Amino acid sequence: MAAFAATRCVFLARVHLILCSTAVYAQLSSTFYDTRCPNPLWNDQLSSTFYDTSCPNLLSTVKSAVKQAVATEKRMGASLLRLHFHDCFVNGCDASILLDDSCSIQGEKNASPNANSVRGFDVIDTIKTQVEATCSGVVSCADILAIAARDSVVELGGPTWTVQLGRRDSTTANQSAANTNMPAFTLNLTGLISAFNAKGLSTQDMIVLSGAHTIGQARCSSFRNHIYDESNINTTFSTFQKYNCPTSSGDDNLSPLDVKTPTTFDNSYFKNLRSQKGLLHSDQELFNGGSVDCQVTTYSRNQKIFFTDFAAAMVKMGNISPLTGSNGEVRINCRKPNW
């Protein structure tokens, strides 16, 4: 039996590697993978059916709340997606970003990449309250973040994917890690690749996840140097941006990351990069005569490939170091631990 099991694991591992290189992998992985075989990419304690019995209306509840929030403010879709990203890059996808400061916790909300920037906390609070009304103490805030991010993308016209569930919530935050782990808008291509690699994400993952900048906005302070001091930018585009971002004022003035279709999730972001219309320095680094130019070109020409790869990368990102089993807790209030 042991020999048979070992042979079976080897066979499934080979098939698993084949699936990794195909578009169907993102859709099949949650049901195909045999949990008796080690899997280096996916956390086999997460499951798309985790709440099917304990909270059967979870997905419809989150979807309805996200739909209403995005209808009220289109920008909220990008905010909820970004909230999930900023959570996962600091100690894993554990909802630590949602914790408020307290006597015992120095929260991540006031870390440099997040302060006066990340938003959508009220929407998550609303969803949590609605979920608690029917499934008290069952669904984690971390899972709500993951579902809300997916539903936000779909609501703005982007792809869908199967969200793996079963994460638990942290009881503490890590402001120091939030200050150092988030990829900065000042990074060059090498720095971006390294920042994503450190989280188990590939160069392709980095490129395709950057495509999330097809929605959302950035503050003047984050792109001022790019539009005034750098040459790899379309002159008409930079002149236009300078009206909203003067040299010495207007730090908090907002501009869309995708000037063409700022509230639609599509592949325009990559088209913009090829025209040197990336708003952030780190955006334009993806198409600046470097090793990833060809991948940007592929996504700019084929939205279907972008959508497929983005969905797969989001599942992969959502599996960064989750707390599962008896680790962590299921917070009753997403803003504070239960103790």
C-alpha positions in Angstrom: 0.0 0.0 0.0 2.8 2.4 0.9 4.5 1.8 -2.5 1.1 2.3 -4.3 0.5 5.6 -2.4 4.0 6.8 -3.2 3.6 6.0 -6.9 0.2 7.7 -6.9 1.7 10.8 -5.4 4.4 10.9 -8.0 1.8 10.5 -10.8 -0.4 13.2 -9.4 2.5 15.5 -8.9 3.4 15.2 -12.5 -0.1 15.9 -13.6 -0.2 18.8 -11.1 2.9 20.4 -12.7 1.3 20.1 -16.2 -1.8 21.8 -14.9 0.3 24.6 -13.4 1.2 25.7 -16.9 -2.3 25.7 -18.3 -5.2 28.1 -17.9 -7.5 25.5 -16.5 -5.2 25.1 -13.5 -6.8 28.0 -11.6 -10.2 26.4 -12.0 -9.3 22.8 -11.3 -6.8 23.0 -8.5 -9.3 23.2 -5.7 -11.1 20.0 -6.7 -8.4 18.0 -8.4 -5.5 18.1 -6.0 -5.1 15.1 -3.8 -4.3 16.4 -0.3 -2.3 13.3 0.5 0.5 14.5 -1.7 2.6 17.5 -0.8 1.8 20.7 -2.8 4.4 23.4 -2.8 2.1 26.1 -4.2 -1.2 25.7 -2.6 -2.4 25.5 1.0 -4.3 22.2 1.0 -6.2 23.2 4.2 -8.2 25.8 2.3 -11.2 24.7 0.3 -13.8 26.5 -1.9 -16.5 24.5 0.0 -15.4 25.4 3.5 -18.6 27.2 4.5 -21.1 25.3 2.3 -22.7 23.8 5.4 -21.8 26.2 8.2 -22.7 29.4 6.3 -24.4 28.6 3.0 -25.4 32.1 2.2 -22.0 33.6 2.6 -21.1 34.1 -1.0 -24.4 35.7 -1.9 -24.2 38.0 1.1 -20.8 39.3 0.2 -21.7 39.7 -3.4 -24.7 41.7 -2.7 -22.9 44.0 -0.3 -20.0 44.6 -2.7 -22.4 45.2 -5.6 -24.1 47.9 -3.5 -20.8 49.5 -2.4 -19.4 49.7 -5.9 -22.7 51.1 -7.2 -22.5 53.8 -4.6 -18.8 54.6 -5.4 -17.0 52.9 -8.3 -13.7 53.6 -6.7 -14.6 51.2 -3.9 -14.0 48.2 -6.1 -10.3 49.1 -6.4 -10.1 49.9 -2.7 -11.4 46.4 -1.7 -9.1 44.7 -4.1 -6.1 46.7 -2.7 -7.1 46.0 0.8 -6.8 42.2 0.2 -3.4 42.7 -1.5 -2.0 44.9 1.3 -3.3 42.3 3.8 -1.7 39.3 2.2 1.8 40.9 1.7 2.2 41.4 5.5 2.3 38.1 7.5 0.0 36.5 5.0 -3.7 36.7 4.4 -4.8 37.0 8.0 -6.9 40.2 8.1 -4.2 41.9 10.2 -4.7 45.1 8.2 -8.2 45.5 9.6 -7.1 45.8 13.2 -7.3 49.2 14.8 -4.6 50.6 17.1 -5.1 49.7 20.8 -3.1 49.7 24.0 -1.6 46.3 22.9 -1.6 46.6 19.1 0.2 48.9 16.8 -1.9 48.5 13.7 -0.9 48.4 10.1 -3.4 51.0 9.0 -1.0 53.8 10.0 2.0 52.2 8.3 3.6 54.4 5.6 2.1 52.5 2.6 -1.4 52.5 4.2 -1.9 55.7 6.1 -4.5 57.9 4.5 -4.5 55.5 1.5 -6.0 52.1 2.1 -9.8 52.3 2.5 -12.9 50.2 2.4 -12.9 49.2 6.1 -16.5 50.4 6.6 -17.7 48.1 3.7 -15.9 45.1 5.3 -17.6 46.0 8.6 -21.0 46.0 6.9 -20.4 42.7 5.3 -19.1 41.2 8.6 -22.2 42.4 10.5 -24.5 40.9 7.8 -22.7 37.6 7.9 -22.6 37.5 11.7 -26.4 37.9 11.8 -26.9 34.5 10.2 -23.5 32.7 10.9 -22.2 34.0 14.2 -18.6 33.3 14.9 -18.1 31.2 11.8 -16.7 33.3 8.9 -13.3 34.9 9.3 -12.6 38.5 8.3 -9.7 37.2 6.2 -12.0 35.1 4.1 -14.4 38.1 3.7 -11.6 40.2 2.3 -10.7 37.5 -0.2 -14.3 37.1 -1.4 -14.9 40.9 -1.5 -11.7 41.4 -3.6 -12.9 38.8 -6.2 -16.5 40.2 -6.3 -15.1 43.8 -6.7 -13.1 42.7 -9.8 -16.2 41.0 -11.3 -18.4 44.0 -10.5 -16.1 46.2 -12.6 -16.0 43.8 -15.6 -13.1 41.6 -14.7 -12.6 37.9 -14.4 -14.0 35.6 -11.7 -12.2 32.8 -9.9 -12.9 30.2 -7.2 -11.9 31.7 -3.8 -10.3 29.1 -1.5 -11.6 29.5 2.0 -10.8 28.5 5.6 -8.4 31.3 6.6 -8.5 32.4 10.2 -7.8 35.9 11.6 -4.6 37.0 13.4 -4.8 38.4 16.9 -2.1 41.0 16.3 -0.7 43.3 13.5 2.8 44.0 12.3 3.3 47.7 11.4 7.0 47.2 10.9 6.4 44.6 8.3 3.8 46.7 6.6 6.4 49.5 6.3 8.9 47.2 4.6 7.1 44.4 2.8 4.8 46.4 0.5 6.3 47.0 -3.0 7.0 50.7 -3.2 6.0 52.9 -6.2 9.7 53.9 -6.3 11.0 50.4 -7.0 12.7 49.5 -10.3 12.0 46.2 -12.1 14.6 44.2 -10.2 13.1 45.5 -6.9 9.6 44.6 -7.9 10.6 41.1 -8.9 12.4 40.6 -5.6 9.4 41.9 -3.6 7.0 39.5 -5.2 9.5 36.6 -5.1 9.8 37.1 -1.4 6.1 36.2 -1.1 6.4 33.1 -3.3 5.0 35.0 -6.4 6.7 34.7 -9.8 7.8 37.5 -12.1 4.7 36.7 -14.2 2.5 37.0 -11.1 4.0 40.4 -10.4 3.3 41.6 -13.9 -0.3 40.3 -14.1 -1.2 41.5 -10.5 0.1 44.9 -11.4 -2.7 44.9 -13.9 -5.0 45.6 -11.0 -3.9 49.2 -11.6 -6.4 49.2 -14.5 -8.7 50.5 -11.7 -8.2 52.8 -8.8 -6.4 56.1 -8.2 -3.1 57.4 -6.9 -2.1 60.4 -4.9 0.0 63.2 -6.5 2.8 62.5 -4.0 3.3 59.0 -5.4 3.8 60.0 -9.0 5.1 63.6 -8.9 8.7 62.5 -9.4 7.8 60.4 -12.4 5.9 63.1 -14.3 8.4 65.9 -13.6 11.8 64.2 -13.4 11.8 61.1 -15.6 12.0 60.8 -19.3 10.3 57.5 -20.0 6.9 59.1 -20.0 4.6 60.4 -22.8 5.0 64.2 -22.8 1.3 64.9 -23.5 0.4 62.6 -20.7 2.9 64.1 -18.2 1.7 67.7 -19.1 -1.9 66.7 -18.5 -1.0 65.2 -15.1 0.9 68.3 -14.0 -2.3 70.3 -14.0 -3.5 68.2 -11.1 -0.2 67.6 -9.5 1.9 70.9 -9.0 5.5 70.7 -8.0 5.0 71.9 -4.4 1.4 71.4 -3.5 -1.6 69.1 -3.9 0.0 66.0 -2.4 -3.4 64.3 -1.9 -4.8 65.2 -5.3 -5.9 62.0 -7.0 -5.4 60.8 -10.6 -6.7 57.5 -12.1 -4.0 54.8 -12.6 -5.6 54.0 -15.9 -6.4 57.2 -17.8 -8.5 55.4 -20.5 -11.0 53.3 -18.6 -10.4 54.1 -14.9 -13.5 52.3 -13.5 -13.5 49.3 -15.8 -11.3 46.2 -15.2 -9.7 45.5 -18.6 -6.3 45.4 -20.2 -6.0 49.1 -20.9 -3.3 49.4 -18.2 -0.9 47.4 -20.3 -1.8 49.4 -23.4 -1.0 52.5 -21.5 2.4 51.2 -20.5 3.3 50.6 -24.2 2.4 54.3 -24.8 4.5 55.4 -21.8 1.4 56.4 -19.9 2.1 54.5 -16.7 1.2 56.9 -13.8 3.7 55.5 -11.3 7.4 55.0 -11.7 6.9 51.3 -10.8 4.2 51.0 -13.4 6.4 52.2 -16.3 9.2 50.0 -15.1 7.2 47.1 -16.5 7.7 48.4 -20.0 11.0 50.2 -20.2 13.2 48.1 -22.4 13.6 45.3 -19.8 13.0 41.6 -19.6 9.3 41.8 -19.1 8.3 44.0 -22.1 7.1 41.0 -24.1 4.7 39.9 -21.3 3.2 43.4 -21.1 2.8 43.3 -24.9 1.0 40.0 -24.6 -1.5 41.3 -22.1 -2.0 44.5 -24.0 -3.0 42.5 -27.1 -5.0 39.7 -25.5 -7.4 40.6 -22.6 -8.5 36.9 -22.3 -4.9 35.8 -21.4 -4.6 38.7 -19.0 -7.9 37.7 -17.3 -6.9 34.0 -17.1 -3.5 34.7 -15.6 -4.8 37.4 -13.2 -7.4 35.0 -11.8 -4.7 32.3 -11.3 -2.4 34.8 -9.6 -5.1 36.1 -7.3 -5.8 32.5 -6.1 -2.0 32.1 -5.5 -1.7 35.4 -3.7 -4.7 34.5 -1.5 -2.9 31.4 -0.3 0.1 33.3 1.1 0.7 32.0 4.7 -2.9 31.7 5.8 -3.7 30.8 9.4 -5.7 27.6 9.4 -6.9 24.9 11.8 -6.5 26.0 15.4 -4.2 28.9 14.6 -5.6 32.4 15.0 -9.3 33.0 15.6 -12.5 34.0 13.9 -13.0 37.6 14.9 -16.4 38.8 15.9 -15.4 42.4 15.1 -12.9 42.7 12.3 -11.3 45.8 14.0 -10.2 44.0 17.2 -9.3 40.6 18.5 -11.8 38.7 20.5 -9.9 38.9 23.8 
